[in-house]
Amino acid sequence: MPTLEEFARLIKERAFIESDKTRFALVSERLAGPGQWLFDFRSVILEPRWLDFVAEAFWKRFADKYPFQVGGAETLGIALVAAIVMKGVEHGTPVNGFFIRKSRKRTGLMKNIEGFLNEHPIILVDDIVNSGRTFEKQIVELTDRKKRVSDLFTILAFRDASAYTLARKRNVVLHSLFTLPDFGLKSLSSTPQRSPRRELEIVWHFQAGSPSFNIVVQKSAPVIDETCVYFGDDAGTFRALDQQTGEVRWSYEIEKHPRDKGIFSSPALYHGCVYFGGYDGNVYSLSTRDGALRWKFSDADWIGSSPSLAPDLGYLFIGLEFGLWKKRGGIVALDMSNGNKIWSAVTEELTHCSPLYIKEERAVAIGSNDSIAYLYDSKTGAERWRFSAAGNFKTKPAYDPLRRLILFGSMDGNTYALRASDGRPIYSFPAGAGIYSTPLVHDDVFYVASLDKSLYAVELDTGKLLWEFQTAGRIFASPILADNSLWIGSNDGRLYELDPKGGSLRSSFQVSERIVNAVAYNEKSGHLFLPTHANEIYCLKEKEQT
């Protein structure tokens, strides 16, 4: 049997990679500079001798804790779990094993945990622990299932155990075979980032039934008034939840709709009424008091778009989708009081994009799957101009009144700054993948997120990048500004609080499912309402300091 010292030498020789000797890219996809390094454990740990060595080292560490079960995250965690489970059989102490997917599978049974969980404590395993976010997500997912994680086991820890606050607060003990000083490196700072500006805690958590795990796009984002949170779910139920307790005040069922697609439209509120569209092809107006139907407009086959209101005109604008040849999408203007059609326009492809009413321009802007951005006269529906891109428009545009720019994010990866007067492109800002996130305009900057996992801050005058913040998952959600911070959710299941000026991380909050929509914020109570693509709403508040 090899020794720990022999294993350390092997790691140093074959798994420790320095940037001045081997070209590699960092997580941010920028080339690693001089003096940077990484550990490539896959180059050694998949050899039978060393995989068996790690499994044996695990059992020497945890034999006295038997019985337990062992789990890990894909990909290398799967190999470690398998080896540890087989070593347990060899020792006559069989244990249950499972693995956790980086993101929930979107086909078949759509699981995020593969294998079965029993009643025993859980030991999580991986090759390294750096920031600790991978372990944090696993701990949250397992805690949501009422399971207890007792220990973490890694080959290498980059930081002291005190750095991993979530594990420490839940009495989870970190064990590692090595630390960075064992390889002549200085341990990283005691915390993965600066001390958080705030720590969030759950006030209440609401879970609607029958979520469509297989569909990962923007869904029905929550909106709030003084007392309730309003949103629709994948099964076609629209609800008003009490902001203080999360209890259902009332609910409304839409008509027959495609399986897995009920309500993806984010509602709009005005004077005691809530408006939204459904995949049954209807636009609804309900009373916020009791959910009673005020009116229903039926014309489309499906509606995934969200309404934009023009109270000064008394109009509601929303995108439409049809199953017709040469009439696949469009936009309609409705009378907010009775749902009567004022005007409409047709496009040749589906219009999932949500419109933006721009009072200053007396216009409404919308994009479509025909890769065209349109500007219509809000009163008459006359087309003022159109702009063609290389990708579909899936998300609501934004408007900068100072420069009279309309910002359209496209699935071709660009955010286009178009002159409102004639649609002329002033500049475009390129991201690394498509844009499904509505830009946020604030002062002289706009913020936009991309499916390349990053949030960008861009100078409005020039289109110049000011800063970039990268998450560990694709971003469909849109950023908001609340309490002098930027808030953005990611498919990694984490809500990030950022400094708007420089993009530094102020705090974060981990949930077990993807976050695909913007959060809502109540300034009076200080509560955040966090949605997930699994039809959940978390009510969060800042934890009081003790």
C-alpha positions, 0 to 999 in steps of 0.5 A: 500500500502506498504512503501519504508521502508517496501520494503527495509526491505524485500529486506534486509531479503530475497533478500540480499545474503551473501556468508558466509551464502549461497553458490553461484557462481560468473559470472566467475563461481568461488565460491564466497569467504568470504564477498561477496554478491549479490541481488536476486530480483527474490525471492521477485519481482515476488510476486504480492504485490511487483511487483505492488509496484514497478510499482506504484513507477515507475508511481509516478516517471514518470507520468509527463513525459507521454507519453512515452514507456517502455522497459527492458531486459530479464528476470526480465525486462519482468515482470517489463515492464508487470507490468508497462504497466498494471498499466498504463492502471489502471491509464488511461495512457496506454503505449507501452511496449517491451523487448530486448533479451540478444541475437537475437533469432535464430529461427522464425522471429529472432528478438532481440526486441519483441513488437513494437516501437512507436515514444515516448521517451523510459524509460528502466527498470531493477532490478539492474544496476552495470557495466551498460553494459546491459543498454548500449547494449539496448541504442545502439540497440535502437539508431540504430533504431533511437529511443531515450532513455530518462531515466533508472529506476532500483530498485537498483543502485550499483554506482553513475549516473556519472559512466555510461558514455554512458548514461551520454553522451546521456543525459539519466537520471538514477533513482533508488529506492535504492542505496547500502548505503541503505543496509549498503553497500559502493557504488562501485567506481564511474566508473565500471573500470579504466578510459579507455585508449582510446575512440573509435568513428565510422568513417563509418558503412556499412550494407550488406543486408540479414544477416543470423541471425540464423547462429552464427559461424565465418563468413567472416572476413575483410582483408585490403590492403592500400586502401580497406576492403575486405569481403564476406557476407551471401547472396554470395556477395564479396565486396571491400569497400573504407577504408576512406568512406565505399563506395563500390568500387566493388562487385562480386556475387558467384554462386548458394549456400545454403540459408543463406550460401553464403561466410563464408570464410575469404579472403587472399590477395597477389600481387593485388589478393584476394582469398576466397571460397564460399558455392557454392563449388568454390574457387575464385581469383579476381583482387583487382583493379576491382573485375574481375575474374582471375580464379575459381576452382570447385571441392567441394560441399561447402567451409566454410574454409578460404585460407592459402597462400604459396607465396614461393611455389605459392600455396593456401591451403583450406579446402573442404566439400563434400556431398559424403559417406566416402568423406565428407571433405579434403584439396586441394593445388592450383596453385595461378596463375591459380587455377590448382590443385597440390594435395589433401587429403580426410577426412571422415567428413566435413572440415570447419577448415581453414589450416595453412601453416608453411613455417619453417616446409615445411608443412600445418596443418589442422583439420576436423570434424572427430576430427583429426588434420593433418599435410601434406607435403606442396609440395607433400601432403604426410601425415606426422602425425595425432592427434585424439582429443575428439572433432571436429576441427573448427578453424585455428591452430597457430604455435610457431616457437621457440618451434616448436609447433602447437596449435590446438583448439578443440570443446572438450574444449582443446587447444593442443600443438603438436610437429611439428616434429611428432604430439606428444602432449606436453600439453593441456590447458582446457577451459570450453567449445569448441574452435572456436577461432584461438590462437594468439602466441606472445612472450612466450604466446598464447591467446585463446578464448572459447565458455565459454565466456573467453579469456585466456593467457597461458604460451607457455613453460608449458601450465600454465594459466597466466590470464583469462578475461571473457566477457558476451557472447560466443566467436567465434572471434579470438584475434589480437594484435594491437597498443600494445593491445589485441583486442577481440570481443564477442557475447555480441556485445562488442569489448574489448581492453585488456592489454596483460600482465595482461588482464586488461580492457583498453577500450571497444566499444558496438555494437548491434549485435554479433561479431564473427570474428577478427577485422582488423587494419590499422597501418598507419591510426589507424583505426579498422575495426569491423565486426559483424555476421549481415554482418556489418563493423564498421570503428572505430578510437580513439576519439580525446581528447578535 
